Amino acid sequence: MTDPNPARPTAVPHPLRTEEYDSSEAPNTQGRTVIADTVVAKIAGIAAREIGGVREVSGGASRMVGRLRETVPGAFAAPNTGQGVSVEVGARQAAVDIGIVAYYGVALHELAAAIRRNVIAAIERMTGLEVTEVNVTVHDVWFDDDDETDPDARPRVQ
């Protein structure tokens, strides 16, 4: 069968990626669905936070920005659910890197395995993408006594 519009290209470049997307391989010929990297990062961040033992999801630099955000009241109302997560998303697959702070006493290898299972299940269920890998980096361990605010210390600026 010939294409009724011969000027139409068979492979349409994806607007967010360098690889080409072959529309003939799409299961739905009525159009295509593009899932932005930020969406996959948010799904992964939320799925990681659902696991008991995770204090926060964040990387080294993003932790500092997050703490700064917490000190400025009302400046940023909504939490950044993609913070601490980086993803690579292709036409059919995704790879995820997640940085976390865990509670002290949690078996870190079991925590990482639980995060992997939950992140993979959430991304595959919600996007249909195959998750090739989920890398978990534990940046810190949180002690309950690690409360960074000294109750006797008064802020210098009100």
Residue frames as a rotation matrix with the C-alpha (Angstrom) as fourth column:
MET 1
0.583 0.813 0.000 0.00
0.813 -0.583 0.000 0.00
0.000 0.000 -1.000 0.00
THR 2
-0.390 -0.738 0.550 1.40
0.720 -0.617 -0.318 3.38
0.574 0.272 0.772 -0.95
ASP 3
-0.504 0.136 -0.853 1.24
0.658 -0.579 -0.481 6.45
-0.560 -0.804 0.202 1.20
PRO 4
0.433 0.748 0.503 -1.52
0.900 -0.335 -0.278 8.81
-0.039 0.573 -0.819 -0.02
ASN 5
0.980 -0.190 -0.065 0.72
-0.187 -0.981 0.047 11.74
-0.073 -0.034 -0.997 0.87
PRO 6
0.647 -0.762 -0.031 4.16
0.664 0.583 -0.468 10.98
0.375 0.282 0.883 -0.63
ALA 7
0.127 -0.618 0.776 5.63
-0.117 -0.786 -0.607 14.22
0.985 -0.014 -0.172 0.71
ARG 8
0.762 0.210 0.612 5.03
-0.614 -0.066 0.787 13.03
0.205 -0.976 0.079 4.29
PRO 9
-0.332 -0.933 -0.142 8.21
-0.792 0.357 -0.495 11.57
0.512 -0.052 -0.857 5.85
THR 10
0.335 0.426 -0.840 7.99
0.009 0.891 0.455 8.02
0.942 -0.160 0.295 7.19
ALA 11
-0.040 -0.395 -0.918 10.15
0.958 0.245 -0.147 8.77
0.283 -0.885 0.369 10.23
VAL 12
0.629 0.333 0.702 9.20
0.136 -0.937 0.323 11.84
0.765 -0.107 -0.635 12.23
PRO 13
-0.521 -0.846 -0.109 11.93
0.287 -0.053 -0.957 13.28
0.804 -0.530 0.270 14.48
HIS 14
0.294 0.554 -0.779 10.87
0.918 0.062 0.391 13.48
0.265 -0.830 -0.491 18.11
PRO 15
0.626 -0.008 0.780 10.80
0.088 -0.993 -0.081 17.13
0.775 0.120 -0.621 19.27
LEU 16
0.806 -0.282 0.520 12.67
-0.591 -0.341 0.732 16.38
-0.029 -0.897 -0.441 22.53
ARG 17
0.459 -0.628 0.629 15.11
0.010 0.711 0.703 13.68
-0.888 -0.316 0.333 21.46
THR 18
-0.193 -0.645 -0.739 17.79
-0.808 -0.323 0.493 13.16
-0.557 0.693 -0.458 18.84
GLU 19
-0.855 -0.096 0.509 16.71
0.123 0.917 0.380 9.65
-0.504 0.387 -0.772 17.83
GLU 20
-0.696 0.626 -0.351 14.02
-0.646 -0.333 0.687 9.19
0.313 0.705 0.637 15.19
TYR 21
-0.462 0.677 0.573 10.59
-0.311 0.481 -0.820 7.80
-0.831 -0.557 -0.012 15.93
ASP 22
-0.974 0.140 -0.178 9.16
-0.115 0.368 0.923 5.47
0.195 0.919 -0.343 13.29
SER 23
-0.435 0.881 0.184 5.42
-0.849 -0.333 -0.410 6.10
-0.300 -0.334 0.893 13.26
SER 24
0.032 0.450 -0.892 4.79
-0.698 0.649 0.302 2.79
0.715 0.614 0.335 11.46
GLU 25
-0.610 -0.325 -0.723 5.84
0.223 0.805 -0.550 0.94
0.760 -0.497 -0.418 14.65
ALA 26
-0.812 0.338 0.476 3.35
-0.583 -0.522 -0.623 2.83
0.038 -0.783 0.621 16.81
PRO 27
-0.845 0.527 0.093 0.56
0.491 0.832 -0.258 0.65
-0.213 -0.172 -0.962 18.19
ASN 28
0.198 0.918 -0.344 -1.92
0.571 -0.393 -0.721 3.51
-0.797 -0.053 -0.602 17.75
THR 29
-0.530 -0.424 0.734 -2.00
0.847 -0.217 0.486 4.90
-0.047 0.879 0.474 14.23
GLN 30
0.518 0.796 0.313 -4.34
0.779 -0.590 0.212 7.73
0.354 0.134 -0.926 15.21
GLY 31
0.719 -0.353 0.599 -1.48
-0.383 -0.920 -0.082 9.79
0.580 -0.170 -0.797 16.59
ARG 32
-0.031 -0.795 -0.606 1.51
0.460 0.527 -0.714 9.58
0.887 -0.301 0.349 18.87
THR 33
0.954 0.286 -0.094 2.05
0.188 -0.321 0.928 10.16
0.235 -0.903 -0.360 22.53
VAL 34
-0.033 -0.973 0.230 5.10
0.148 -0.232 -0.961 12.03
0.988 0.002 0.152 23.79
ILE 35
0.866 0.214 -0.452 5.98
0.456 0.032 0.889 11.73
0.205 -0.976 -0.070 27.47
ALA 36
0.553 -0.656 0.513 8.40
-0.417 -0.751 -0.511 14.41
0.721 0.069 -0.689 28.63
ASP 37
-0.269 -0.786 -0.556 11.45
0.281 0.488 -0.826 13.52
0.921 -0.379 0.090 30.68
THR 38
-0.755 -0.017 0.655 10.16
-0.530 -0.573 -0.625 15.68
0.386 -0.819 0.424 33.55
VAL 39
0.347 0.934 0.080 7.02
-0.861 0.284 0.423 13.55
0.373 -0.216 0.903 33.77
VAL 40
0.509 -0.242 -0.826 9.05
0.158 0.970 -0.186 10.35
0.846 -0.036 0.532 34.09
ALA 41
-0.618 -0.783 0.074 11.29
0.124 -0.191 -0.974 12.04
0.777 -0.592 0.215 36.69
LYS 42
-0.396 0.549 0.736 8.26
-0.871 -0.479 -0.111 13.09
0.292 -0.685 0.667 38.76
ILE 43
0.665 0.632 -0.398 6.76
-0.503 0.773 0.386 9.60
0.552 -0.057 0.832 38.61
ALA 44
0.129 -0.717 -0.685 10.10
0.389 0.672 -0.630 8.12
0.912 -0.185 0.366 39.76
GLY 45
-0.738 -0.441 0.511 10.48
-0.213 -0.567 -0.796 10.69
0.641 -0.696 0.324 42.56
ILE 46
0.024 0.840 0.542 6.99
-0.964 -0.125 0.236 10.08
0.266 -0.528 0.806 43.91
ALA 47
0.717 0.232 -0.658 7.40
-0.198 0.972 0.127 6.29
0.669 0.039 0.742 43.67
ALA 48
-0.261 -0.892 -0.369 10.71
0.320 0.280 -0.905 6.46
0.911 -0.354 0.213 45.57
ARG 49
-0.678 0.037 0.734 9.18
-0.580 -0.641 -0.503 8.63
0.452 -0.766 0.456 48.32
GLU 50
0.398 0.916 -0.054 6.43
-0.733 0.352 0.582 6.01
0.552 -0.192 0.811 48.84
ILE 51
0.272 -0.380 -0.884 8.98
0.281 0.910 -0.305 3.55
0.920 -0.165 0.354 50.24
GLY 52
0.992 0.071 0.102 9.39
-0.084 -0.223 0.971 3.45
0.091 -0.972 -0.216 54.01
GLY 53
0.436 -0.896 -0.085 12.94
0.729 0.297 0.617 4.24
-0.527 -0.331 0.783 55.05
VAL 54
-0.229 -0.454 0.861 13.38
0.846 -0.530 -0.054 7.06
0.481 0.716 0.505 52.54
ARG 55
-0.219 0.078 -0.973 13.82
0.704 -0.678 -0.213 10.37
-0.676 -0.731 0.094 54.39
GLU 56
0.441 0.330 -0.835 14.04
-0.338 -0.801 -0.495 12.40
-0.832 0.500 -0.242 51.20
VAL 57
0.457 -0.297 0.838 14.83
0.837 0.462 -0.293 12.06
-0.301 0.836 0.460 47.53
SER 58
0.958 -0.194 -0.211 17.59
-0.239 -0.947 -0.215 14.44
-0.158 0.256 -0.954 46.55
GLY 59
0.515 -0.855 0.064 21.09
0.668 0.354 -0.655 14.73
0.537 0.380 0.753 45.24
GLY 60
-0.249 -0.733 -0.633 24.00
0.961 -0.267 -0.069 16.69
-0.119 -0.626 0.771 46.65
ALA 61
-0.975 -0.143 0.172 23.34
0.179 -0.961 0.211 20.07
0.135 0.237 0.962 44.99
SER 62
-0.274 0.949 0.157 19.58
0.001 -0.163 0.987 19.62
0.962 0.270 0.044 44.95
ARG 63
0.144 0.261 -0.955 19.62
0.925 0.306 0.223 18.98
0.351 -0.916 -0.197 48.72
MET 64
-0.711 -0.480 -0.514 21.20
0.635 -0.752 -0.176 22.37
-0.302 -0.452 0.840 49.27
VAL 65
-0.848 0.471 0.244 18.62
-0.182 -0.689 0.701 24.08
0.498 0.550 0.670 47.06
GLY 66
0.001 0.885 -0.466 15.85
0.398 0.427 0.812 22.16
0.917 -0.186 -0.352 48.85
ARG 67
-0.127 -0.111 -0.986 17.06
0.991 -0.059 -0.121 23.35
-0.045 -0.992 0.117 52.24
LEU 68
-0.968 -0.216 -0.131 17.24
0.203 -0.974 0.104 26.90
-0.150 0.074 0.986 50.97
ARG 69
-0.524 0.845 0.107 13.67
-0.060 -0.161 0.985 26.58
0.850 0.510 0.135 49.69
GLU 70
0.114 0.578 -0.808 12.56
0.781 0.451 0.433 25.39
0.614 -0.681 -0.399 53.15
THR 71
-0.473 -0.384 -0.793 14.10
0.838 -0.474 -0.270 28.41
-0.271 -0.792 0.546 54.88
VAL 72
-0.978 0.200 -0.061 12.22
-0.209 -0.919 0.335 30.95
0.011 0.340 0.940 52.75
PRO 73
-0.549 0.819 0.165 8.60
0.379 0.420 -0.824 30.72
-0.745 -0.390 -0.541 53.93
GLY 74
0.410 0.898 -0.160 6.01
0.163 -0.245 -0.956 30.86
-0.897 0.365 -0.247 51.19
ALA 75
-0.212 -0.553 -0.806 8.58
-0.702 -0.488 0.519 31.29
-0.680 0.676 -0.285 48.44
PHE 76
-0.663 0.000 -0.748 7.98
-0.594 0.609 0.526 27.89
0.456 0.793 -0.404 46.91
ALA 77
0.017 0.779 0.627 4.69
-0.976 0.150 -0.160 26.34
-0.219 -0.609 0.762 47.92
ALA 78
0.908 0.392 -0.149 4.83
-0.419 0.867 -0.270 23.12
0.023 0.308 0.951 45.93
PRO 79
0.237 -0.859 0.453 7.62
-0.294 0.381 0.877 20.60
-0.926 -0.341 -0.162 46.51
ASN 80
0.076 -0.318 -0.945 9.73
-0.997 0.000 -0.080 19.65
0.026 0.948 -0.317 43.52
THR 81
0.688 0.309 0.657 8.86
-0.435 0.900 0.032 15.98
-0.581 -0.307 0.753 43.06
GLY 82
0.919 -0.392 -0.037 11.51
0.173 0.486 -0.857 15.50
0.353 0.781 0.514 40.39
GLN 83
0.480 -0.769 0.423 14.30
-0.835 -0.548 -0.047 16.80
0.268 -0.330 -0.905 42.63
GLY 84
-0.100 -0.639 0.763 17.11
-0.763 0.541 0.353 14.27
-0.638 -0.547 -0.541 43.05
VAL 85
0.301 0.272 0.914 16.01
0.324 0.872 -0.367 12.27
-0.897 0.407 0.174 40.01
SER 86
-0.251 -0.316 -0.915 17.55
-0.795 -0.472 0.381 12.25
-0.552 0.823 -0.133 36.56
VAL 87
0.337 0.477 0.812 16.18
0.122 0.833 -0.540 10.24
-0.934 0.281 0.222 33.68
GLU 88
-0.782 -0.367 -0.504 16.98
-0.492 -0.132 0.860 9.31
-0.382 0.921 -0.078 30.12
VAL 89
0.107 0.906 0.409 13.89
-0.060 0.416 -0.907 8.62
-0.992 0.072 0.099 28.07
GLY 90
-0.936 -0.339 -0.098 13.87
-0.143 0.108 0.984 7.11
-0.323 0.935 -0.150 24.61
ALA 91
-0.488 0.782 -0.387 10.99
-0.731 -0.124 0.671 6.17
0.477 0.611 0.632 22.35
ARG 92
0.379 0.658 -0.650 10.34
-0.244 0.749 0.616 2.90
0.892 -0.075 0.445 24.22
GLN 93
0.248 -0.400 -0.882 12.71
0.802 0.596 -0.045 2.78
0.544 -0.696 0.469 27.20
ALA 94
0.675 -0.088 0.733 13.76
-0.373 -0.897 0.236 4.81
0.637 -0.433 -0.638 30.22
ALA 95
-0.043 -0.715 -0.698 16.71
0.725 0.459 -0.514 4.74
0.688 -0.528 0.498 32.61
VAL 96
0.769 0.447 0.458 16.55
-0.024 -0.695 0.719 6.41
0.639 -0.563 -0.523 36.03
ASP 97
-0.450 -0.838 -0.308 19.12
0.507 0.045 -0.861 7.71
0.735 -0.543 0.405 38.54
ILE 98
0.652 0.711 0.263 17.80
0.087 -0.415 0.906 8.53
0.753 -0.568 -0.332 42.02
GLY 99
-0.613 -0.788 0.064 19.64
0.072 -0.136 -0.988 10.07
0.787 -0.601 0.140 44.98
ILE 100
0.515 0.843 -0.157 18.19
0.187 0.068 0.980 9.53
0.837 -0.534 -0.122 48.46
VAL 101
-0.569 -0.490 0.660 18.71
-0.672 -0.185 -0.717 10.19
0.474 -0.852 -0.224 52.14
ALA 102
0.016 0.525 -0.851 17.76
0.145 0.841 0.521 7.12
0.989 -0.132 -0.062 54.19
TYR 103
0.686 0.238 0.687 16.81
-0.644 -0.239 0.726 6.79
0.337 -0.941 -0.010 57.82
TYR 104
-0.449 -0.877 0.173 19.51
-0.835 0.343 -0.430 5.29
0.317 -0.338 -0.886 60.04
GLY 105
-0.447 0.185 0.875 18.98
-0.531 0.732 -0.427 1.61
-0.719 -0.656 -0.229 60.78
VAL 106
0.699 0.702 -0.132 17.33
-0.494 0.342 -0.799 0.73
-0.516 0.625 0.586 57.47
ALA 107
0.025 -0.650 0.760 19.01
0.427 0.694 0.579 -2.03
-0.904 0.310 0.295 55.46
LEU 108
-0.102 -0.104 -0.989 20.23
-0.532 -0.835 0.143 0.08
-0.841 0.541 0.029 52.54
HIS 109
-0.951 -0.269 -0.151 20.48
-0.271 0.496 0.825 -2.77
-0.147 0.826 -0.545 50.04
GLU 110
-0.538 0.832 0.135 16.87
0.805 0.554 -0.212 -3.78
-0.251 -0.005 -0.968 50.78
LEU 111
0.106 0.533 -0.839 15.76
0.193 -0.839 -0.509 -0.16
-0.975 -0.108 -0.192 50.60
ALA 112
-0.520 -0.386 -0.762 17.39
-0.630 -0.428 0.647 0.26
-0.576 0.817 -0.021 47.17
ALA 113
-0.973 0.188 0.134 15.74
0.231 0.805 0.547 -2.95
-0.005 0.563 -0.826 45.92
ALA 114
-0.174 0.964 -0.201 12.32
0.814 0.026 -0.580 -1.75
-0.554 -0.265 -0.789 47.12
ILE 115
-0.017 0.099 -0.995 12.82
-0.265 -0.960 -0.091 1.63
-0.964 0.262 0.042 45.46
ARG 116
-0.869 -0.375 -0.324 13.78
-0.411 0.179 0.894 -0.10
-0.277 0.910 -0.309 42.20
ARG 117
-0.746 0.629 0.218 10.69
0.657 0.749 0.086 -2.32
-0.109 0.207 -0.972 42.26
ASN 118
0.080 0.850 -0.520 8.33
0.642 -0.443 -0.626 0.56
-0.763 -0.284 -0.581 43.00
VAL 119
-0.179 -0.224 -0.958 9.87
-0.443 -0.851 0.282 2.97
-0.878 0.475 0.053 40.48
ILE 120
-0.977 -0.199 -0.074 9.89
-0.160 0.466 0.870 0.36
-0.139 0.862 -0.487 37.70
ALA 121
-0.511 0.851 0.123 6.28
0.831 0.525 -0.184 -0.64
-0.221 0.008 -0.975 38.40
ALA 122
0.152 0.601 -0.784 5.07
0.354 -0.774 -0.525 2.98
-0.923 -0.198 -0.330 38.50
ILE 123
-0.389 -0.366 -0.845 6.84
-0.578 -0.617 0.533 4.12
-0.717 0.696 0.029 35.33
GLU 124
-0.999 -0.013 0.033 5.92
0.017 0.659 0.752 1.03
-0.031 0.752 -0.658 33.31
ARG 125
-0.360 0.933 -0.028 2.28
0.858 0.319 -0.401 1.15
-0.365 -0.169 -0.915 34.46
MET 126
0.266 0.529 -0.806 1.81
0.307 -0.839 -0.450 4.88
-0.914 -0.128 -0.385 33.89
THR 127
0.044 -0.336 -0.941 3.84
-0.693 -0.689 0.214 5.38
-0.720 0.643 -0.262 30.70
GLY 128
0.950 0.272 0.153 4.18
-0.103 0.737 -0.668 2.02
-0.294 0.619 0.729 28.99
LEU 129
0.406 -0.886 -0.225 7.93
-0.769 -0.198 -0.607 2.56
0.493 0.420 -0.762 28.76
GLU 130
0.739 -0.317 -0.594 10.28
0.450 0.889 0.085 -0.31
0.501 -0.330 0.800 29.57
VAL 131
0.783 -0.517 0.345 12.61
-0.621 -0.618 0.482 0.68
-0.036 -0.592 -0.805 32.44
THR 132
0.554 -0.646 -0.525 16.09
-0.047 0.605 -0.795 -0.63
0.831 0.465 0.305 31.66
GLU 133
-0.293 -0.663 -0.689 17.72
0.745 0.293 -0.599 0.37
0.599 -0.689 0.408 34.96
VAL 134
0.798 0.397 0.454 17.18
-0.022 -0.734 0.679 2.28
0.603 -0.552 -0.577 38.19
ASN 135
-0.223 -0.936 -0.272 20.39
0.555 0.108 -0.825 3.40
0.801 -0.335 0.496 39.89
VAL 136
0.860 0.511 0.004 20.02
0.244 -0.418 0.875 4.40
0.449 -0.751 -0.484 43.54
THR 137
-0.309 -0.941 0.136 22.65
0.329 -0.240 -0.913 6.53
0.892 -0.238 0.384 45.29
VAL 138
0.659 0.426 -0.620 22.43
0.717 -0.104 0.690 6.92
0.229 -0.899 -0.374 49.07
HIS 139
0.167 -0.580 0.797 23.82
0.159 -0.782 -0.603 10.40
0.973 0.227 -0.039 49.75
ASP 140
-0.597 -0.308 0.741 23.29
-0.619 -0.411 -0.669 10.47
0.510 -0.858 0.055 53.50
VAL 141
-0.320 0.505 -0.801 21.80
0.645 0.736 0.207 8.68
0.694 -0.451 -0.561 56.49
TRP 142
-0.138 0.409 0.902 19.39
-0.426 -0.847 0.318 10.58
0.894 -0.340 0.291 58.75
PHE 143
-0.767 -0.065 -0.639 19.47
0.543 0.465 -0.699 10.16
0.343 -0.883 -0.321 62.52
ASP 144
0.330 0.943 -0.037 16.37
0.791 -0.255 0.557 11.18
0.516 -0.213 -0.830 64.46
ASP 145
0.437 -0.249 -0.864 18.66
0.682 -0.535 0.499 13.37
-0.586 -0.808 -0.064 66.55
ASP 146
-0.535 -0.722 0.439 19.96
0.820 -0.318 0.475 15.10
-0.204 0.614 0.763 63.42
ASP 147
0.619 0.781 0.086 17.38
0.782 -0.603 -0.155 17.85
-0.069 0.163 -0.984 63.70
GLU 148
-0.213 -0.820 0.532 19.28
0.868 -0.409 -0.282 20.73
0.449 0.401 0.798 62.16
THR 149
0.125 0.288 0.949 17.47
-0.132 -0.944 0.304 23.37
0.983 -0.163 -0.079 64.14
ASP 150
-0.750 -0.402 -0.525 18.75
0.498 0.179 -0.849 23.91
0.435 -0.898 0.066 67.65
PRO 151
0.262 0.960 -0.104 15.71
0.819 -0.164 0.549 24.73
0.510 -0.229 -0.829 69.82
ASP 152
0.362 -0.181 -0.915 17.79
0.723 -0.566 0.397 27.20
-0.589 -0.805 -0.074 71.84
ALA 153
-0.728 -0.679 0.093 19.21
0.564 -0.517 0.644 28.95
-0.389 0.521 0.760 68.80
ARG 154
0.344 0.812 -0.471 17.37
0.293 -0.570 -0.768 32.01
-0.892 0.126 -0.434 67.61
PRO 155
0.356 -0.213 0.910 17.50
0.932 0.007 -0.363 33.08
0.071 0.977 0.201 63.99
ARG 156
-0.585 -0.675 -0.449 19.65
0.678 -0.711 0.186 36.12
-0.445 -0.196 0.874 63.35
VAL 157
-0.950 0.293 -0.106 17.09
-0.299 -0.762 0.574 37.63
0.087 0.577 0.812 60.98
GLN 158
-0.482 0.862 0.156 13.33
0.320 0.339 -0.885 37.78
-0.816 -0.376 -0.440 61.49
